[in-house]
């Protein structure tokens, strides 16, 4: 098994310290326990060195922020991995499709459909009514409030 790189261990230390500061249950309490836990996490999540410092450091920090906000008990490396899915350099880039081109007839029909829709919504709402006069929040004297 390939040993984790120094940057990965340091990121795990930084993240574990963040989790400890928010007071999660079952957190490591001493700095030496936190360092040991960080090293164990780095070994556990290090699949043959698949992480890249420049790509994954910001992701890891975001994951630890999210975990600090969502967890009550101290998480495990498996919990951390659920947030990562794939290292960013292994993900396929999703390319945005260009906007479809519309013919003049499609634009005309779309505009007519939009106008019909807005007219129908206006009919469903009915005329706007003003609330009866009375104190704000006074439901007894203002039945429409």
Beta strands, then each sheet from edge to edge (+ up, - down):
end
